[in-house]
Amino acid sequence: MFTGIVEEVGTIEQVRPEGNGVVFTIACESVLAGLGLGDSVAIDGACLTVTSILDRAFTVQAVGTTLGRTTFGGFAAGRRVNLERALSLGQRLGGHIVQGHVDGLGEVISIRPQEELVLIDFRMPEDVASVTVLHGSITLNGVSLTVNALPAPDVCQVSIIPFTWEHTNLADLREGDAVNLEGDTIGKYVRHLLGMPAAQAAGGAQQPEHVLRAWGYHPAPGA
């Protein structure tokens, strides 16, 4: 479990093919403190397992399925990545509940500096859009952000403050870039409990009648 508060921006030193996946060697400093084999680290929002500890670096393995559902397939040496270690019990939850399970890829539409902040608009897949609400939470490349606006059903806008801009890799983004997105965990459970598949939720389809009745709503005859 994570919070979406980036601890450090690391750098990929090496990308080594292995089987149908790859092994990443990631250079960092503060995140290495107390890091052990088998620990979980969120890398640009995707939870991976530490497979070895090196001098000022660690390695993780991303299998084929992970490469297919994240931006990892395009990673190369020199790329900067957002890093966060798994949450310990008793720590402050500074962002929101983040699982490190990427729900889909988004696409950056625009990046607009406005005085002291930066507005980023990005397109969302249906699975993420269906649990995204105004002023709710969304995770972009591992960063916990507040939904600033929803300009279209499949578009989300976030507002980046100077501290976040300087201490994450969001400043590296360009229009057209793919980004890892994780929808709000609570929203996903609510959607499931309502019996609403992602595609229906995103498209605004009506709830099944038995679900409506369970919530105390009785459709009028002929409705």
DOTOR-735706 format. One line per 4 residues: number of its first residue (from 1); for each residue x, y, z of N, C-alpha, C. Coordinates in Angstrom, 3 decimals, always signed. Layout:
<lonus>
NUM) X,Y,Z,X,Y,Z,X,Y,Z  ... .
</lonus>
This chain:
<lonus>
1) +0.839,-1.186,+0.000,+0.000,+0.000,+0.000,+0.878,+1.241,+0.000  +0.447,+2.259,-0.757,+1.218,+3.486,-0.899,+0.306,+4.691,-0.655  +0.908,+5.886,-0.695,+0.142,+7.112,-0.470,+0.161,+8.046,-1.666  +1.036,+7.792,-2.630,+1.141,+8.688,-3.771,+1.980,+9.920,-3.488 .
5) +2.716,+9.912,-2.369,+3.638,+10.994,-2.054,+5.039,+10.530,-2.431  +5.587,+11.078,-3.497,+6.872,+10.634,-4.028,+8.000,+10.962,-3.050  +8.811,+9.938,-2.731,+9.926,+10.140,-1.814,+11.172,+10.651,-2.520  +11.375,+10.181,-3.736,+12.605,+10.509,-4.452,+12.405,+10.235,-5.940 .
9) +13.118,+10.990,-6.756,+13.148,+10.709,-8.188,+14.447,+9.969,-8.485  +14.328,+8.705,-8.886,+15.500,+7.904,-9.209,+15.778,+7.938,-10.707  +16.863,+7.281,-11.108,+17.252,+7.231,-12.516,+17.503,+5.794,-12.931  +16.930,+5.387,-14.055,+17.171,+4.039,-14.568,+18.587,+3.971,-15.137 .
13) +19.395,+3.082,-14.570,+20.774,+2.920,-15.029,+20.890,+1.874,-16.130  +20.049,+0.832,-16.044,+20.164,-0.260,-17.013,+18.805,-0.917,-17.219  +18.555,-1.317,-18.458,+17.364,-2.097,-18.802,+17.859,-3.391,-19.438  +17.647,-4.525,-18.757,+18.158,-5.806,-19.246,+17.010,-6.758,-19.551 .
17) +16.860,-7.184,-20.803,+15.806,-8.140,-21.135,+15.988,-9.443,-20.368  +14.887,-10.000,-19.912,+14.930,-11.301,-19.235,+13.603,-12.009,-19.460  +13.638,-13.119,-20.174,+12.411,-13.826,-20.513,+11.518,-12.943,-21.353  +10.246,-12.856,-20.981,+9.337,-11.983,-21.718,+9.222,-10.609,-21.071 .
21) +10.102,-10.337,-20.106,+10.086,-9.049,-19.423,+11.452,-8.404,-19.412  +11.661,-7.508,-18.447,+12.949,-6.821,-18.320,+13.298,-6.665,-16.838  +14.592,-6.459,-16.579,+15.069,-6.122,-15.246,+15.585,-4.691,-15.291  +15.062,-3.843,-14.402,+15.503,-2.458,-14.322,+16.479,-2.301,-13.159 .
25) +17.597,-1.621,-13.405,+18.492,-1.199,-12.333,+18.239,+0.288,-12.119  +17.856,+0.648,-10.896,+17.436,+2.019,-10.609,+18.348,+2.640,-9.563  +19.012,+3.723,-9.930,+19.900,+4.434,-9.015,+19.092,+5.409,-8.170  +19.376,+5.441,-6.878,+18.694,+6.359,-5.973,+19.534,+6.505,-4.714 .
29) +19.050,+7.296,-3.752,+19.780,+7.495,-2.506,+18.900,+7.219,-1.297  +17.962,+8.107,-1.000,+17.193,+7.998,+0.239,+16.284,+6.772,+0.279  +15.737,+6.362,-0.872,+14.833,+5.211,-0.897,+15.560,+3.923,-0.512  +16.872,+3.871,-0.702,+17.638,+2.671,-0.359,+17.700,+2.425,+1.143 .
33) +17.471,+3.468,+1.939,+17.577,+3.333,+3.391,+16.546,+2.327,+3.907  +17.023,+1.242,+4.475,+16.134,+0.233,+5.038,+15.468,-0.657,+4.020  +15.813,-0.492,+2.747,+15.197,-1.305,+1.695,+15.802,-2.707,+1.707  +14.949,-3.726,+1.603,+15.430,-5.098,+1.637,+14.904,-5.914,+0.472 .
37) +15.482,-7.079,+0.265,+15.019,-7.972,-0.795,+13.558,-8.344,-0.556  +12.778,-8.314,-1.595,+11.366,-8.655,-1.487,+10.468,-7.498,-1.116  +11.042,-6.338,-0.800,+10.224,-5.173,-0.477,+9.511,-4.656,-1.720  +8.424,-3.942,-1.503,+7.663,-3.353,-2.597,+8.023,-1.876,-2.756 .
41) +8.199,-1.471,-4.009,+8.468,-0.071,-4.331,+7.561,+0.335,-5.483  +6.920,+1.502,-5.353,+6.119,+2.027,-6.451,+7.041,+2.812,-7.377  +7.091,+2.404,-8.632,+7.935,+3.046,-9.636,+7.018,+3.649,-10.694  +6.960,+4.969,-10.715,+6.000,+5.668,-11.570,+4.592,+5.110,-11.377 .
45) +4.281,+4.730,-10.140,+2.932,+4.310,-9.791,+2.650,+2.836,-9.890  +3.618,+2.037,-10.334,+3.415,+0.587,-10.443,+4.239,-0.123,-9.368  +3.598,-0.994,-8.614,+4.257,-1.710,-7.526,+5.097,-2.863,-8.075  +6.407,-2.829,-7.773,+7.307,-3.896,-8.175,+8.110,-4.371,-6.973 .
49) +8.652,-5.583,-7.074,+9.384,-6.199,-5.969,+10.886,-6.048,-6.158  +11.570,-5.651,-5.078,+13.027,-5.492,-5.118,+13.673,-6.871,-5.220  +14.503,-7.067,-6.256,+15.135,-8.374,-6.467,+16.606,-8.391,-6.072  +17.231,-7.238,-5.980,+18.611,-7.173,-5.485,+18.926,-5.752,-5.043 .
53) +19.862,-5.642,-4.087,+20.322,-4.352,-3.583,+21.770,-4.176,-4.014  +22.058,-3.093,-4.701,+23.398,-2.818,-5.178,+23.949,-1.578,-4.464  +25.133,-1.179,-4.838,+25.722,+0.031,-4.287,+25.026,+1.246,-4.903  +24.194,+1.911,-4.103,+23.450,+3.095,-4.519,+22.448,+2.807,-5.639 .
57) +21.935,+1.573,-5.675,+20.927,+1.205,-6.668,+20.227,-0.072,-6.226  +19.107,-0.382,-6.875,+18.407,-1.643,-6.647,+17.821,-2.113,-7.969  +17.415,-3.380,-8.020,+16.820,-3.912,-9.246,+15.412,-4.412,-8.986  +14.589,-4.340,-10.022,+13.236,-4.900,-10.005,+13.010,-5.571,-11.355 .
61) +12.088,-6.526,-11.371,+11.767,-7.213,-12.619,+10.329,-6.921,-13.009  +10.148,-6.516,-14.255,+8.814,-6.280,-14.792,+8.530,-7.356,-15.837  +7.513,-8.178,-15.588,+7.184,-9.267,-16.510,+6.383,-8.723,-17.693  +6.132,-9.590,-18.666,+5.466,-9.178,-19.894,+4.123,-8.518,-19.679 .
65) +3.320,-9.051,-18.743,+1.994,-8.467,-18.503,+2.105,-7.049,-17.956  +3.115,-6.804,-17.121,+3.332,-5.456,-16.580,+3.749,-4.500,-17.687  +4.629,-4.961,-18.576,+5.068,-4.115,-19.686,+3.895,-3.739,-20.585  +2.940,-4.655,-20.716,+1.815,-4.419,-21.607,+0.779,-3.466,-21.069 .
69) +0.780,-3.228,-19.738,-0.274,-2.386,-19.178,+0.251,-1.115,-18.539  +1.563,-0.865,-18.661,+2.173,+0.340,-18.106,+3.052,+1.010,-19.170  +3.697,+2.092,-18.778,+4.622,+2.783,-19.676,+6.005,+2.140,-19.671  +6.201,+1.081,-18.893,+7.528,+0.497,-18.709,+8.158,-0.006,-20.010 .
73) +7.331,-0.397,-20.964,+7.866,-0.927,-22.209,+8.721,+0.064,-22.974  +8.544,+1.350,-22.703,+9.316,+2.369,-23.398,+10.455,+2.939,-22.574  +10.707,+2.359,-21.388,+11.759,+2.892,-20.518,+13.146,+2.570,-21.071  +14.058,+3.520,-20.931,+15.448,+3.338,-21.348,+16.360,+3.937,-20.294 .
77) +17.628,+3.581,-20.338,+18.598,+4.118,-19.394,+18.602,+5.640,-19.456  +18.663,+6.266,-18.280,+18.664,+7.717,-18.193,+17.317,+8.305,-17.830  +16.254,+7.522,-17.922,+14.926,+8.028,-17.609,+14.783,+8.233,-16.106  +14.137,+9.327,-15.724,+13.863,+9.599,-14.322,+12.514,+8.991,-13.945 .
81) +12.443,+8.385,-12.756,+11.211,+7.722,-12.313,+10.877,+8.132,-10.886  +9.576,+8.244,-10.608,+9.106,+8.548,-9.258,+9.174,+7.292,-8.397  +9.705,+7.417,-7.178,+9.864,+6.280,-6.277,+9.156,+6.527,-4.947  +8.492,+5.475,-4.454,+7.896,+5.506,-3.120,+7.940,+4.107,-2.521 .
85) +8.462,+4.012,-1.310,+8.456,+2.735,-0.611,+7.065,+2.457,-0.054  +6.785,+1.183,+0.219,+5.475,+0.804,+0.763,+5.252,+1.481,+2.113  +4.003,+1.772,+2.395,+3.607,+2.454,+3.624,+3.796,+1.552,+4.840  +4.327,+2.123,+5.918,+4.434,+1.396,+7.188,+3.265,+1.786,+8.085 .
89) +2.776,+0.843,+8.895,+1.708,+1.156,+9.832,+2.171,+2.252,+10.789  +1.317,+3.232,+10.994,+1.653,+4.321,+11.891,+2.147,+5.570,+11.172  +2.416,+5.456,+9.860,+2.846,+6.627,+9.111,+1.653,+7.510,+8.757  +1.927,+8.801,+8.533,+0.877,+9.706,+8.080,+0.504,+9.367,+6.636 .
93) -0.794,+9.383,+6.360,-1.286,+9.132,+4.998,-1.433,+10.489,+4.318  -0.326,+10.985,+3.753,-0.313,+12.339,+3.213,-1.051,+12.499,+1.898  -1.183,+11.421,+1.128,-1.888,+11.515,-0.149,-3.245,+10.843,-0.046  -3.411,+9.697,-0.723,-4.623,+8.894,-0.571,-4.215,+7.428,-0.696 .
97) -5.174,+6.530,-0.538,-4.868,+5.097,-0.584,-4.528,+4.699,-2.018  -3.277,+4.282,-2.219,-2.789,+3.896,-3.545,-2.284,+2.465,-3.470  -2.729,+1.617,-4.383,-2.334,+0.214,-4.371,-1.086,-0.061,-5.200  -0.767,+0.823,-6.117,+0.359,+0.551,-7.012,-0.026,-0.383,-8.139 .
101) -1.327,-0.500,-8.406,-1.833,-1.342,-9.493,-2.345,-0.428,-10.603  -1.605,-0.318,-11.675,-1.973,+0.581,-12.764,-3.238,+0.077,-13.451  -4.249,+0.950,-13.533,-5.524,+0.571,-14.150,-5.526,+0.779,-15.658  -4.653,+1.646,-16.139,-4.609,+1.902,-17.568,-3.676,+3.050,-17.882 .
105) -3.488,+3.272,-19.168,-2.610,+4.354,-19.622,-3.435,+5.563,-20.023  -2.947,+6.729,-19.619,-3.539,+7.978,-20.052,-2.645,+8.636,-21.085  -3.120,+9.725,-21.666,-2.325,+10.481,-22.643,-2.391,+11.959,-22.307  -1.237,+12.587,-22.166,-1.179,+14.011,-21.855,-1.683,+14.810,-23.047 .
109) -2.687,+15.664,-22.801,-3.263,+16.491,-23.864,-2.622,+17.873,-23.876  -2.472,+18.467,-22.690,-1.889,+19.808,-22.628,-1.197,+20.027,-21.293  -0.188,+20.878,-21.304,+0.543,+21.289,-20.103,+0.633,+22.805,-20.151  -0.034,+23.481,-19.195,-0.143,+24.932,-19.258,+0.300,+25.581,-17.940 .
113) +1.456,+26.250,-17.930,+1.851,+27.014,-16.737,+0.896,+28.185,-16.533  +0.453,+28.388,-15.288,-0.411,+29.514,-14.943,+0.071,+30.097,-13.627  +0.791,+31.226,-13.726,+1.380,+31.861,-12.557,+2.247,+30.847,-11.808  +1.889,+30.529,-10.554,+2.768,+29.653,-9.777,+2.492,+28.170,-9.972 .
117) +1.442,+27.796,-10.693,+1.083,+26.386,-10.849,+1.119,+25.960,-12.304  +0.986,+24.641,-12.510,+0.948,+24.075,-13.861,-0.305,+23.207,-13.985  -1.103,+23.441,-15.006,-2.298,+22.636,-15.262,-1.964,+21.570,-16.301  -2.281,+20.326,-15.969,-2.072,+19.222,-16.901,-3.425,+18.585,-17.202 .
121) -3.780,+18.522,-18.481,-4.973,+17.809,-18.933,-4.528,+16.498,-19.569  -5.207,+15.420,-19.218,-4.857,+14.129,-19.813,-6.114,+13.301,-20.045  -6.044,+12.454,-21.071,-7.162,+11.584,-21.404,-7.097,+10.312,-20.565  -8.265,+9.812,-20.121,-8.345,+8.622,-19.270,-9.064,+7.488,-19.991 .
125) -8.659,+6.232,-19.741,-9.464,+5.106,-20.238,-10.751,+5.016,-19.428  -11.749,+4.307,-19.955,-13.056,+4.219,-19.301,-12.967,+3.718,-17.869  -12.092,+2.733,-17.638,-12.001,+2.117,-16.322,-11.594,+3.120,-15.258  -10.791,+4.107,-15.627,-10.366,+5.142,-14.689,-11.399,+6.273,-14.633 .
129) -11.920,+6.653,-15.778,-12.896,+7.741,-15.827,-14.132,+7.437,-14.992  -14.517,+6.167,-14.922,-15.747,+5.795,-14.216,-15.651,+5.961,-12.705  -14.444,+6.096,-12.158,-14.301,+6.272,-10.702,-13.637,+7.606,-10.373  -13.596,+8.504,-11.349,-12.965,+9.806,-11.151,-14.030,+10.876,-10.985 .
133) -13.961,+11.611,-9.869,-14.952,+12.642,-9.577,-14.241,+13.966,-9.287  -14.948,+15.056,-9.496,-14.405,+16.385,-9.245,-13.947,+16.509,-7.796  -12.731,+16.984,-7.622,-12.083,+17.169,-6.314,-11.780,+15.849,-5.614  -11.913,+14.738,-6.341,-11.503,+13.448,-5.807,-10.013,+13.237,-6.059 .
137) -9.558,+12.002,-5.913,-8.135,+11.690,-6.045,-7.874,+10.811,-7.262  -6.700,+10.993,-7.859,-6.239,+10.156,-8.953,-4.722,+10.070,-8.860  -4.159,+8.948,-9.285,-2.712,+8.767,-9.245,-2.153,+8.793,-10.659  -1.215,+9.716,-10.900,-0.588,+9.876,-12.205,+0.909,+9.639,-12.045 .
141) +1.425,+8.588,-12.679,+2.837,+8.214,-12.541,+3.261,+8.130,-11.077  +2.360,+7.606,-10.244,+2.685,+7.402,-8.846,+2.495,+8.604,-7.961  +1.991,+9.712,-8.500,+1.796,+10.936,-7.725,+0.317,+11.096,-7.383  +0.019,+11.233,-6.096,-1.349,+11.469,-5.651,-1.748,+12.902,-5.985 .
145) -2.813,+13.052,-6.791,-3.241,+14.378,-7.215,-4.746,+14.543,-7.019  -5.172,+15.795,-6.881,-6.585,+16.116,-6.747,-7.144,+16.491,-8.117  -8.319,+15.967,-8.415,-8.979,+16.279,-9.689,-9.425,+17.737,-9.648  -8.818,+18.559,-10.485,-9.117,+19.992,-10.510,-10.331,+20.305,-11.372 .
149) -10.487,+19.548,-12.468,-11.621,+19.740,-13.377,-11.779,+18.504,-14.236  -12.987,+18.343,-14.790,-13.280,+17.254,-15.724,-13.839,+17.887,-16.993  -12.954,+18.373,-17.879,-13.396,+19.099,-19.076,-14.248,+18.271,-20.028  -14.094,+16.951,-20.005,-14.867,+16.045,-20.862,-14.993,+14.724,-20.116 .
153) -15.931,+13.843,-20.530,-16.117,+12.578,-19.808,-14.855,+11.738,-19.686  -13.932,+11.876,-20.646,-12.718,+11.066,-20.607,-11.460,+11.910,-20.402  -11.643,+13.146,-19.924,-10.504,+14.048,-19.719,-10.472,+14.529,-18.277  -9.289,+14.482,-17.680,-9.084,+14.945,-16.313,-8.043,+16.055,-16.316 .
157) -8.252,+17.041,-15.453,-7.271,+18.117,-15.287,-6.788,+18.131,-13.843  -5.471,+18.235,-13.674,-4.880,+18.338,-12.339,-4.038,+19.604,-12.283  -3.886,+20.125,-11.076,-3.125,+21.352,-10.854,-1.887,+21.003,-10.040  -0.711,+21.308,-10.591,+0.550,+20.925,-9.958,+1.177,+22.130,-9.273 .
161) +1.388,+22.028,-7.962,+2.012,+23.113,-7.217,+3.527,+23.071,-7.431  +4.229,+24.177,-7.171,+5.677,+24.218,-7.414,+6.462,+23.100,-6.733  +6.131,+22.750,-5.471,+6.881,+21.715,-4.768,+6.788,+20.387,-5.502  +5.581,+19.998,-5.922,+5.386,+18.735,-6.641,+6.095,+18.771,-7.989 .
165) +6.052,+19.918,-8.665,+6.704,+20.069,-9.965,+8.213,+19.865,-9.842  +8.780,+20.322,-8.727,+10.228,+20.257,-8.537,+10.705,+18.918,-7.978  +9.827,+18.176,-7.286,+10.268,+16.967,-6.581,+9.713,+15.673,-7.166  +9.161,+15.730,-8.375,+8.705,+14.528,-9.081,+9.196,+14.619,-10.530 .
169) +8.865,+13.611,-11.327,+9.257,+13.675,-12.742,+8.140,+14.228,-13.631  +7.116,+14.834,-13.026,+6.032,+15.395,-13.833,+6.541,+16.510,-14.740  +7.609,+17.181,-14.330,+8.177,+18.244,-15.161,+8.789,+17.700,-16.453  +9.019,+16.385,-16.512,+9.576,+15.776,-17.715,+8.510,+15.485,-18.770 .
173) +7.233,+15.582,-18.391,+6.157,+15.226,-19.307,+6.045,+16.209,-20.463  +5.608,+15.679,-21.606,+5.336,+16.486,-22.790,+3.976,+16.069,-23.353  +3.373,+16.949,-24.129,+2.084,+16.605,-24.752,+2.235,+15.349,-25.602  +1.282,+14.438,-25.477,+1.318,+13.183,-26.217,+1.944,+12.039,-25.452 .
177) +2.602,+12.343,-24.315,+3.223,+11.283,-23.518,+2.173,+10.376,-22.888  +2.507,+9.100,-22.770,+1.663,+8.153,-22.038,+2.001,+8.234,-20.559  +0.994,+8.064,-19.702,+1.194,+8.111,-18.250,+0.463,+6.949,-17.594  +1.022,+6.461,-16.491,+0.374,+5.408,-15.710,-0.709,+6.014,-14.832 .
181) -1.906,+5.447,-14.885,-3.020,+5.958,-14.091,-3.567,+4.874,-13.175  -3.864,+5.252,-11.951,-4.596,+4.386,-11.026,-5.801,+5.164,-10.509  -6.993,+4.610,-10.725,-8.206,+5.259,-10.259,-8.357,+5.139,-8.755  -9.248,+5.937,-8.203,-9.480,+5.948,-6.759,-9.963,+4.581,-6.272 .
185) -9.265,+4.025,-5.297,-9.580,+2.675,-4.795,-10.985,+2.598,-4.223  -11.376,+3.584,-3.433,-12.715,+3.569,-2.836,-13.775,+3.627,-3.923  -13.533,+4.457,-4.940,-14.487,+4.553,-6.047,-14.660,+3.229,-6.763  -13.577,+2.465,-6.907,-13.669,+1.169,-7.588,-14.513,+0.186,-6.795 .
189) -14.390,+0.201,-5.463,-15.199,-0.704,-4.644,-16.670,-0.287,-4.658  -16.927,+1.011,-4.630,-18.312,+1.485,-4.699,-18.939,+1.068,-6.017  -18.190,+1.235,-7.105,-18.696,+0.826,-8.421,-19.040,-0.661,-8.433  -18.160,-1.474,-7.841,-18.393,-2.915,-7.813,-19.621,-3.262,-6.967 .
193) -19.750,-2.624,-5.806,-20.882,-2.913,-4.922,-22.209,-2.508,-5.551  -22.173,-1.501,-6.405,-23.384,-1.074,-7.104,-23.703,-1.971,-8.298  -22.820,-2.938,-8.554,-23.046,-3.826,-9.678,-22.861,-3.148,-11.011  -21.973,-2.147,-11.039,-21.800,-1.351,-12.249,-20.443,-1.631,-12.887 .
197) -20.383,-2.355,-13.988,-19.111,-2.567,-14.689,-18.511,-1.245,-15.115  -17.195,-1.227,-15.329,-16.492,+0.010,-15.668,-17.071,+0.690,-16.897  -17.330,-0.078,-17.959,-17.814,+0.513,-19.203,-19.173,+1.168,-19.004  -20.062,+0.530,-18.203,-21.375,+1.107,-17.943,-21.246,+2.384,-17.143 .
201) -20.368,+2.342,-16.114,-20.214,+3.505,-15.254,-19.706,+4.700,-16.042  -18.724,+4.468,-16.898,-18.146,+5.566,-17.665,-19.129,+6.110,-18.688  -19.984,+5.231,-19.209,-20.908,+5.663,-20.246,-22.216,+6.203,-19.717  -22.390,+6.193,-18.396,-23.587,+6.744,-17.815,-24.801,+5.844,-17.953 .
205) -24.598,+4.541,-18.118,-25.732,+3.627,-18.266,-26.496,+3.521,-16.956  -27.798,+3.200,-17.051,-28.623,+3.066,-15.866,-28.219,+1.867,-15.033  -28.473,+1.968,-13.719,-28.238,+0.845,-12.825,-29.257,-0.260,-13.091  -28.863,-1.534,-12.886,-29.845,-2.616,-12.958,-30.955,-2.369,-11.941 .
209) -32.187,-2.800,-12.264,-33.339,-2.510,-11.403,-33.167,-3.074,-9.997  -32.561,-4.304,-9.880,-32.433,-4.891,-8.551,-31.485,-4.077,-7.667  -30.509,-3.409,-8.297,-29.604,-2.562,-7.527,-30.328,-1.307,-7.060  -31.122,-0.711,-7.961,-31.886,+0.477,-7.593,-32.849,+0.184,-6.450 .
213) -33.503,-0.975,-6.509,-34.446,-1.326,-5.454,-33.731,-1.551,-4.127  -32.542,-2.131,-4.194,-31.783,-2.354,-2.961,-31.414,-1.042,-2.284  -31.328,+0.024,-3.078,-30.991,+1.347,-2.519,-32.242,+2.166,-2.213  -33.426,+1.502,-2.290,-34.648,+2.176,-1.871,-35.360,+2.932,-2.967 .
217) -34.883,+2.828,-4.203,-35.527,+3.529,-5.306,-36.367,+2.526,-6.099  -37.655,+2.891,-6.312,-38.563,+1.994,-7.049,-39.016,+2.696,-8.320  -38.549,+2.247,-9.485,-38.926,+2.903,-10.739,-40.443,+2.917,-10.927  -40.905,+4.014,-11.525,-42.333,+4.109,-11.818,-42.703,+3.110,-12.890 .
221) -43.936,+2.641,-12.911,-44.361,+1.685,-13.937,-44.082,+2.234,-15.340  -43.476,+1.397,-16.179,-43.183,+1.824,-17.539,-41.863,+2.572,-17.674  -41.166,+2.841,-16.518,-39.903,+3.588,-16.585,-38.798,+2.705,-17.096 .
</lonus>
